[in-house]
Amino acid sequence: MFHRPMHKGFTLIELLVVMAIIATLLSLVAPRYFSSLDKAKEAVLRQDLGILRNAIDQFYSDFGKYPLDLEELVDKRYLRSIPVDPFTESKETWIAVPPKNLTEAGVYDVHSGYAGRASDGSFYEEW
């Protein structure tokens, strides 16, 4: 008897159905993934700002003046390194706020250089 060889594989319809299911699952998961990335970046930004502000306060407590720039905090070992802003992905974009007292110089506070809006509606540059 003559036997026909069996071709193994999937039909085009089966492949299209599987791809449609995968696309549907991705459309449900992708927004949650990206929103969780933004929330994680916000948490890192809050932590970095807290660390920088704490280092500035400790510097002021020890020396009675504010650091001239953020590098001075690293030079005097109040920080190991200047943290990277999670949104701009650079350590050069921090905005140094001078003291309100015009007779003093230096960095009184620091803000993010990113101009976007947070999930709570506030601007990152105001944190």
N, C-alpha and C positions, 0 to 999 in steps of 0.2 A: 504494500500500500504506500501511497505517496502522502507524506506529512508536510503540511505547510509550516514554515518557520514562524514562531510566535515573536512578534515585535513587542519589546518591553518599553514602557514609557507612559506618559500622560497625554491625554488629548488636549487640544487647544481650549476647549470649554472648561475642563478641569483646572487648567492653569489660570484662566481668567477668573474663575470663581475664587480660587485661593488668593489671587492678587487683590480682588475686590474686598475680601475679608480682611486682609492685611492693611489695605488702605483705610478701611473703616476704623479699625482699631487704632491706627496711627493718628487719624483725625480726632479721636477721643483723647488720646494720651498726650499728644504734642502740646496743647495749651497748658495742661497741668505741669508738664515738664518745664516749660519756659517760665511760667509764673513761679515755680519753686526755685529756679535759678535766680530770678530777680530778688526773691525773698532772702536767699542765701547771701547775695551780694549786699543787700541792705543790712543784714546782721553783721557782716564783716566790716562794712563802713562804720556802723555804730561802734563796734569794738575798737577799730583803728582810731576813730575820733576820741574815744574815751582814753585810750593809751596815750595819744599825743597830748591831750589836755592835762592828763595826770602828770606827764613828764614836764610840761611847761610849769605847772603849779609847783612841783618839787624843785625845779630849777629856781623859780622865784623865791621859794622858801629858803633855799640854801644860800643864794647870792644876793637877794634883795633887789634884783632886776630881772627883766625878761630876757630870754635868749635873743640874739640879733637875728638868727634864722634857725631853721630846723636842723641844719647841719651841726650847729653848736650843741644841740642836744645829743647828737651822736658822738661828737668830739669829746664831750665831758662825760660820756658813758651813761647818760640817762636813757638812751635808746641804743639798741644794737645796730639798727638801721632804720631809716625812714620807711614806714610801711607804704605799700603800693595801694593807690586808690583803686578799689575793685571795679569801678565803672569806667574810669579812664585808662586803667591798666598802666599807670605811670606814677612815679613818686614825685614828679616835677609839677603836678597840677594842683597840689594843695594850695589853698588861698590863705595866706598869713594875714591875720587881723591885728592891726597895731593897738596898743592900749588907748583907752579913751582919754586918759590924762596926757595932754600934749607935751608935758615936760619929760615923759618917759619914752623910750624907744624900744623896739624889739617886737617879738611875737607874743601877743596877749592871748589869742585864740586862733583856731584853724578851722577851715571849712573845706568841703569837697569842691573841686573845680568842675564837677559835672553839672550840667544845666537841666537835667531831666526832672521828672516828677516821681515821687515815691508812691508806693501803693496806698498810703494814707492821704494822698493829695498834696502833701507839702513838697517843697523843692529841696533837692539834696544839698544845694549850696547854702541853705538856711539852717541845716542841722548843726 
